[in-house]
Amino acid sequence: MAASKVLAGARVVLPTGIVDDGRVIVRGTRIADAAPVDAETVDVTGHWVVPGFVDLHNHGGGGASFTSGTAEEVLKGVHTHRLHGTTTLVASTVTEEMDTLAQRAGLLSELAEQGEIAGIHFEGPFISPCRKGAHSEALLRHPEPAEVRKLVDAARGQARMVTLATELPGGLDSVRLLADHGVLAAIGHTDASYEQTVEAIDAGATVATHLFNAMPPLGHRTPGPIAALLEDERITVELINDGTHLHPAALELAFHHAGADRVAFITDAMDAAGFGDGVYGLGPLRVEVRDGVARVAGEGSIAGSTLTLDRAFKRAVTVDKLPVEDVVAALSANPARLLGLQDRVGSLEPGKDADLVLLDAAFDLKGVMRRGAWVVEPQLDRSVR
């Protein structure tokens, strides 16, 4: 069992607000409300302590792919993101043949059962060819309920989310199917109208997959899906805050209209996250990464990101000038609640998993703890008994 620790002197972000000169008590794998007498006190004065990050939408990292890699490669990608503060991660797939996706679901479900990932997100093949992004058009199909059910069943209870173009044949019935099975129905890679999007939300959709991206732009006569997704309190909107996918004004618009309690920052990361430029595969597609931006080779469509959530945090605070409490909600509390994991992760409260991130005054990552053990141990030289 991990040793007991008291992180003392930091600015701690709690659900009730920011506590200056606060402390977080870790006993074993959980956060505690009282410290044992033999606990190690770690002086983290001048730092921030925030909850571990929760990523709803992630395809890989560290040179490893969640969409095609072996179990060992998937674990390498998961570890890469843990090094950047993501202590809870949902592994996302991309469009493939149905049999291939079912096999992939089997491998990922085993890792979810072991607690290494928090479940599976199927992004494709049930998406619009008009808004396919970095998905193979030849492999796209309509979201018929029987086909959607095949993937849910293949995930053995570990399916957490399915992205659908709900305007396609079978889309609304599939949304209802997913809701009945406790799986999040996400509207994305869609060419839906405003009215069709409202219909999908009423059917049970609760997530906007990377809002603004891979959907019609906001129009003053044909508002499209963006307006419907922003205005409805039942929807959590994903945002990729890497400076490439969104203009800062679009991010501000989303926070203003959805509110900080309905935003979830995601990475939509692919293999190159935490690894570097080069040529990669994303499902059956070839992806070139230059200067940290991933695009489909020969086509130019953005192909996920190379983002890590510690970078999303720093950008949100230092560039977008968002309140720290709102950024913590978008990175931790909101996605944890959406996944139904709020009793274990997403905030620094007694009884929850000791998942936390240590940031310095400039919001650079200095330490990561998962379930009471350091993934990135801070180099502070201030430990006392």
C-alpha positions as CSV (number, residue, x, y, z in Angstrom):
1,M,0.0,0.0,0.0
2,A,1.2,3.5,-0.8
3,A,2.5,5.5,2.2
4,S,0.5,8.2,3.8
5,K,1.4,11.7,2.8
6,V,0.3,15.3,3.6
7,L,0.8,17.8,0.8
8,A,0.9,21.1,2.6
9,G,1.1,24.8,1.7
10,A,-0.3,24.7,-1.8
11,R,-3.2,26.4,-3.4
12,V,-5.7,23.6,-3.5
13,V,-8.7,23.6,-5.8
14,L,-11.7,22.1,-4.1
15,P,-15.3,21.9,-5.2
16,T,-16.0,24.7,-2.8
17,G,-13.3,26.9,-4.3
18,I,-9.6,27.7,-3.9
19,V,-8.0,27.2,-0.5
20,D,-4.7,29.1,0.0
21,D,-2.1,27.4,2.2
22,G,-4.2,24.3,2.0
23,R,-3.3,20.6,2.4
24,V,-4.3,17.3,0.8
25,I,-4.1,14.2,3.0
26,V,-3.4,10.9,1.2
27,R,-3.8,7.7,3.1
28,G,-3.1,4.6,1.0
29,T,-4.9,5.0,-2.3
30,R,-7.5,7.5,-1.1
31,I,-7.8,11.0,0.0
32,A,-8.4,11.2,3.7
33,D,-9.8,13.8,6.1
34,A,-7.3,13.1,8.9
35,A,-3.6,12.2,8.7
36,P,-2.0,9.3,10.6
37,V,0.8,10.2,13.0
38,D,3.5,8.6,10.7
39,A,2.4,10.5,7.6
40,E,5.1,12.2,5.5
41,T,4.6,15.9,5.1
42,V,5.6,17.3,1.7
43,D,6.0,21.1,1.5
44,V,4.4,22.2,-1.8
45,T,4.3,25.9,-1.0
46,G,4.0,28.0,-4.2
47,H,2.3,25.2,-6.1
48,W,-1.2,24.3,-7.1
49,V,-2.8,21.0,-6.3
50,V,-5.7,20.1,-8.6
51,P,-7.6,16.8,-9.3
52,G,-6.2,14.3,-11.8
53,F,-7.4,15.0,-15.3
54,V,-10.2,12.9,-16.9
55,D,-10.0,12.5,-20.7
56,L,-13.2,11.4,-22.5
57,H,-11.7,11.2,-26.0
58,N,-8.2,9.9,-26.7
59,H,-6.8,7.7,-29.5
60,G,-3.2,7.2,-28.3
61,G,0.1,8.8,-27.4
62,G,3.8,8.1,-26.8
63,G,4.0,6.6,-30.3
64,A,1.4,4.0,-29.4
65,S,-2.2,3.7,-30.8
66,F,-5.3,2.7,-29.0
67,T,-6.9,2.0,-32.3
68,S,-4.5,-0.7,-33.5
69,G,-1.8,-1.4,-30.9
70,T,-1.2,-4.4,-28.8
71,A,-2.2,-4.4,-25.1
72,E,1.4,-3.4,-24.2
73,E,1.3,-0.6,-26.7
74,V,-2.0,0.7,-25.4
75,L,-0.6,0.7,-21.9
76,K,2.4,2.7,-23.2
77,G,0.0,5.3,-24.5
78,V,-1.9,5.4,-21.3
79,H,1.3,5.8,-19.3
80,T,2.3,8.7,-21.6
81,H,-0.8,10.6,-20.8
82,R,-0.5,9.8,-17.1
83,L,2.9,11.5,-17.2
84,H,1.0,14.6,-18.3
85,G,-1.7,14.5,-15.6
86,T,-4.4,12.3,-17.1
87,T,-5.2,9.8,-14.4
88,T,-8.5,8.6,-15.9
89,L,-8.7,7.9,-19.6
90,V,-11.3,6.6,-22.0
91,A,-9.7,4.9,-25.1
92,S,-11.2,6.0,-28.4
93,T,-11.4,4.0,-31.6
94,V,-11.7,5.2,-35.2
95,T,-13.6,4.0,-38.2
96,E,-12.7,0.4,-39.2
97,E,-14.4,-2.7,-40.5
98,M,-17.0,-3.9,-37.9
99,D,-15.2,-7.1,-37.2
100,T,-12.0,-5.2,-36.6
101,L,-13.8,-2.8,-34.2
102,A,-15.3,-5.7,-32.3
103,Q,-11.9,-7.3,-31.9
104,R,-10.5,-4.0,-30.7
105,A,-13.3,-3.7,-28.2
106,G,-12.4,-7.1,-26.8
107,L,-8.8,-6.1,-26.2
108,L,-9.7,-2.7,-24.7
109,S,-12.4,-4.1,-22.5
110,E,-9.8,-6.3,-20.8
111,L,-7.7,-3.3,-20.0
112,A,-10.9,-1.5,-18.7
113,E,-11.7,-4.5,-16.5
114,Q,-8.1,-4.3,-15.1
115,G,-8.7,-0.6,-14.3
116,E,-6.1,0.7,-16.7
117,I,-8.6,2.6,-18.8
118,A,-12.1,3.9,-17.9
119,G,-13.8,2.3,-20.9
120,I,-14.2,2.6,-24.7
121,H,-15.4,5.4,-26.9
122,F,-16.4,4.3,-30.4
123,E,-15.9,7.3,-32.8
124,G,-17.1,5.9,-36.1
125,P,-18.1,4.2,-38.3
126,F,-21.6,5.7,-37.8
127,I,-20.7,9.2,-39.0
128,S,-21.5,11.5,-42.0
129,P,-19.4,11.2,-45.1
130,C,-19.9,15.0,-45.4
131,R,-18.1,15.6,-42.1
132,K,-15.8,12.5,-41.9
133,G,-12.6,14.3,-40.9
134,A,-9.8,11.7,-40.4
135,H,-12.0,8.7,-41.0
136,S,-12.1,6.3,-44.0
137,E,-15.2,7.2,-46.1
138,A,-15.2,3.7,-47.7
139,L,-15.8,2.2,-44.2
140,L,-18.6,4.5,-43.0
141,R,-22.1,3.1,-42.4
142,H,-25.5,4.1,-41.2
143,P,-26.1,3.9,-37.4
144,E,-28.6,1.1,-37.6
145,P,-29.4,-0.1,-34.0
146,A,-28.4,-3.7,-34.7
147,E,-25.0,-2.6,-35.9
148,V,-24.5,-0.2,-32.9
149,R,-25.6,-3.0,-30.6
150,K,-22.8,-5.3,-32.0
151,L,-20.1,-2.9,-30.8
152,V,-21.8,-2.3,-27.4
153,D,-22.0,-6.1,-26.9
154,A,-18.4,-6.6,-28.0
155,A,-17.3,-4.1,-25.3
156,R,-18.7,-6.4,-22.6
157,G,-20.1,-3.6,-20.5
158,Q,-17.1,-1.3,-21.0
159,A,-18.6,0.9,-23.8
160,R,-18.8,4.4,-22.4
161,M,-19.7,6.5,-25.5
162,V,-20.5,6.2,-29.2
163,T,-20.3,9.2,-31.6
164,L,-23.0,9.3,-34.1
165,A,-24.3,11.4,-37.0
166,T,-27.8,11.1,-35.6
167,E,-29.4,12.5,-38.8
168,L,-28.5,9.3,-40.7
169,P,-31.0,6.4,-41.0
170,G,-31.3,4.6,-37.7
171,G,-29.6,7.5,-35.8
172,L,-32.4,8.4,-33.4
173,D,-33.3,4.7,-32.7
174,S,-29.6,4.1,-31.9
175,V,-29.5,7.1,-29.6
176,R,-32.4,5.5,-27.7
177,L,-30.7,2.1,-27.7
178,L,-27.5,3.6,-26.2
179,A,-29.4,5.5,-23.5
180,D,-31.2,2.3,-22.6
181,H,-27.9,0.6,-22.1
182,G,-26.3,3.4,-20.1
183,V,-23.9,4.4,-22.9
184,L,-23.4,8.0,-23.8
185,A,-24.7,9.0,-27.2
186,A,-22.5,11.8,-28.6
187,I,-23.4,13.9,-31.6
188,G,-20.4,14.4,-33.8
189,H,-19.0,14.2,-37.4
190,T,-22.5,15.3,-38.3
191,D,-24.2,17.3,-41.0
192,A,-27.4,17.7,-39.0
193,S,-29.6,20.7,-39.0
194,Y,-30.6,22.6,-35.9
195,E,-34.0,20.8,-35.8
196,Q,-32.5,17.4,-36.3
197,T,-30.0,18.0,-33.5
198,V,-32.8,19.0,-31.1
199,E,-34.6,15.8,-32.0
200,A,-31.5,13.8,-31.2
201,I,-31.1,15.5,-27.8
202,D,-34.7,14.8,-27.0
203,A,-34.1,11.1,-27.9
204,G,-31.3,11.0,-25.3
205,A,-28.0,12.3,-26.7
206,T,-25.9,14.0,-24.0
207,V,-22.5,14.9,-25.6
208,A,-21.2,17.1,-28.4
209,T,-18.1,15.4,-29.8
210,H,-15.4,18.1,-30.2
211,L,-17.8,20.9,-30.6
212,F,-17.3,23.1,-33.7
213,N,-15.1,20.5,-35.4
214,A,-16.5,18.1,-38.0
215,M,-20.0,19.8,-38.1
216,P,-21.6,22.7,-40.0
217,P,-20.6,26.1,-38.9
218,L,-22.9,28.3,-36.9
219,G,-25.2,30.3,-39.3
220,H,-27.6,33.1,-38.7
221,R,-30.4,31.6,-40.8
222,T,-29.4,27.9,-40.5
223,P,-27.9,27.7,-37.1
224,G,-27.1,24.0,-37.4
225,P,-26.0,21.7,-34.6
226,I,-23.8,24.1,-32.8
227,A,-26.6,26.4,-31.6
228,A,-28.7,23.4,-30.5
229,L,-25.8,21.8,-28.6
230,L,-24.7,25.0,-26.8
231,E,-28.2,26.0,-25.7
232,D,-29.4,22.7,-24.2
233,E,-28.5,22.1,-20.6
234,R,-28.6,18.3,-21.1
235,I,-25.5,18.5,-23.4
236,T,-21.8,18.4,-22.3
237,V,-19.6,19.9,-25.0
238,E,-16.1,18.6,-25.7
239,L,-13.5,21.2,-26.6
240,I,-10.0,20.6,-28.0
241,N,-8.0,23.5,-26.6
242,D,-4.7,23.1,-28.5
243,G,-4.7,26.4,-30.4
244,T,-5.2,24.6,-33.7
245,H,-8.7,23.2,-33.5
246,L,-10.4,26.3,-32.0
247,H,-10.0,30.0,-32.2
248,P,-9.9,31.5,-28.7
249,A,-13.2,33.3,-29.5
250,A,-14.9,30.0,-30.2
251,L,-13.7,28.7,-26.9
252,E,-15.0,31.8,-25.2
253,L,-18.4,31.4,-27.0
254,A,-18.7,27.8,-25.7
255,F,-17.9,28.7,-22.1
256,H,-20.3,31.7,-22.2
257,H,-23.3,29.9,-23.6
258,A,-22.8,26.4,-22.1
259,G,-21.3,27.5,-18.8
260,A,-18.3,26.1,-17.1
261,D,-20.3,23.1,-15.8
262,R,-21.1,21.8,-19.3
263,V,-17.6,21.9,-20.8
264,A,-15.2,19.0,-21.0
265,F,-11.7,19.6,-22.3
266,I,-10.4,16.6,-24.3
267,T,-7.2,15.8,-26.2
268,D,-8.6,13.8,-29.2
269,A,-4.9,12.7,-29.1
270,M,-3.3,10.3,-31.6
271,D,0.0,8.4,-31.4
272,A,2.2,11.5,-31.7
273,A,1.0,13.0,-28.4
274,G,4.0,13.2,-26.1
275,F,6.2,11.7,-28.8
276,G,7.0,14.0,-31.8
277,D,6.6,14.8,-35.4
278,G,6.6,12.1,-38.1
279,V,4.4,9.7,-40.1
280,Y,1.8,7.7,-38.2
281,G,-1.2,5.5,-38.9
282,L,-4.7,6.3,-37.7
283,G,-6.9,3.3,-38.4
284,P,-6.4,2.7,-42.2
285,L,-5.2,6.3,-42.8
286,R,-1.7,7.7,-43.1
287,V,-1.2,10.8,-40.9
288,E,1.7,13.3,-41.1
289,V,2.6,15.3,-38.0
290,R,4.5,18.6,-38.5
291,D,5.1,21.2,-35.9
292,G,2.8,19.2,-33.6
293,V,-0.2,19.4,-36.0
294,A,-1.6,16.1,-37.3
295,R,-3.2,16.0,-40.8
296,V,-4.3,13.2,-43.1
297,A,-1.5,12.7,-45.7
298,G,-2.4,14.1,-49.1
299,E,-5.7,15.5,-47.9
300,G,-5.0,18.1,-45.2
301,S,-7.9,17.2,-42.8
302,I,-6.9,17.6,-39.2
303,A,-6.3,14.1,-37.8
304,G,-6.9,14.3,-34.0
305,S,-4.3,16.2,-32.0
306,T,-0.9,15.9,-30.3
307,L,-2.3,17.5,-27.2
308,T,-1.9,16.5,-23.6
309,L,-4.2,17.8,-20.9
310,D,-1.5,19.6,-18.9
311,R,-1.0,21.8,-22.0
312,A,-4.7,22.3,-22.3
313,F,-4.8,23.4,-18.7
314,K,-1.9,25.9,-19.1
315,R,-3.3,27.4,-22.3
316,A,-6.8,27.8,-20.8
317,V,-5.4,29.8,-17.8
318,T,-2.6,31.7,-19.4
319,V,-3.9,32.3,-23.0
320,D,-7.7,32.1,-22.7
321,K,-7.7,33.7,-19.2
322,L,-10.2,31.3,-17.8
323,P,-10.6,31.1,-14.0
324,V,-8.7,28.2,-12.6
325,E,-11.8,26.7,-11.0
326,D,-13.5,26.6,-14.4
327,V,-10.6,24.9,-16.0
328,V,-10.5,22.3,-13.2
329,A,-14.2,21.6,-13.7
330,A,-13.6,21.1,-17.5
331,L,-10.6,18.8,-17.0
332,S,-11.8,16.8,-14.0
333,A,-15.2,17.2,-12.4
334,N,-17.4,17.5,-15.5
335,P,-16.0,14.5,-17.5
336,A,-16.0,12.4,-14.3
337,R,-19.6,13.2,-13.7
338,L,-20.5,12.5,-17.3
339,L,-18.9,9.1,-17.0
340,G,-20.7,8.4,-13.7
341,L,-17.3,8.2,-11.9
342,Q,-17.8,11.3,-9.6
343,D,-17.9,9.1,-6.5
344,R,-14.2,8.1,-7.2
345,V,-12.5,10.8,-9.3
346,G,-12.8,14.3,-10.5
347,S,-12.3,16.3,-7.2
348,L,-10.1,16.3,-4.1
349,E,-12.5,15.0,-1.5
350,P,-12.1,12.5,1.3
351,G,-12.9,9.0,0.2
352,K,-12.1,9.5,-3.4
353,D,-9.1,8.1,-5.2
354,A,-5.9,10.0,-4.5
355,D,-5.5,11.2,-8.1
356,L,-4.0,14.7,-8.3
357,V,-1.7,16.9,-10.3
358,L,0.9,19.3,-8.9
359,L,1.5,22.5,-10.9
360,D,3.9,25.3,-10.3
361,A,3.0,29.0,-10.2
362,A,3.4,29.2,-14.0
363,F,1.0,26.2,-14.4
364,D,3.7,23.8,-15.5
365,L,3.3,20.2,-14.4
366,K,5.6,19.2,-11.5
367,G,4.0,16.1,-10.1
368,V,1.3,13.5,-10.8
369,M,-0.2,11.1,-8.3
370,R,-2.6,8.2,-9.2
371,R,-4.3,6.2,-6.5
372,G,-1.8,7.4,-3.9
373,A,1.4,6.6,-5.8
374,W,3.5,9.1,-7.6
375,V,3.6,8.7,-11.4
376,V,5.7,11.8,-11.7
377,E,7.4,12.5,-8.3
378,P,8.0,16.2,-7.6
379,Q,11.6,17.2,-7.1
380,L,11.0,19.6,-4.2
381,D,13.7,18.7,-1.6
382,R,11.3,19.8,1.1
383,S,10.1,16.6,2.6
384,V,9.9,16.5,6.4
385,R,8.5,14.2,9.1
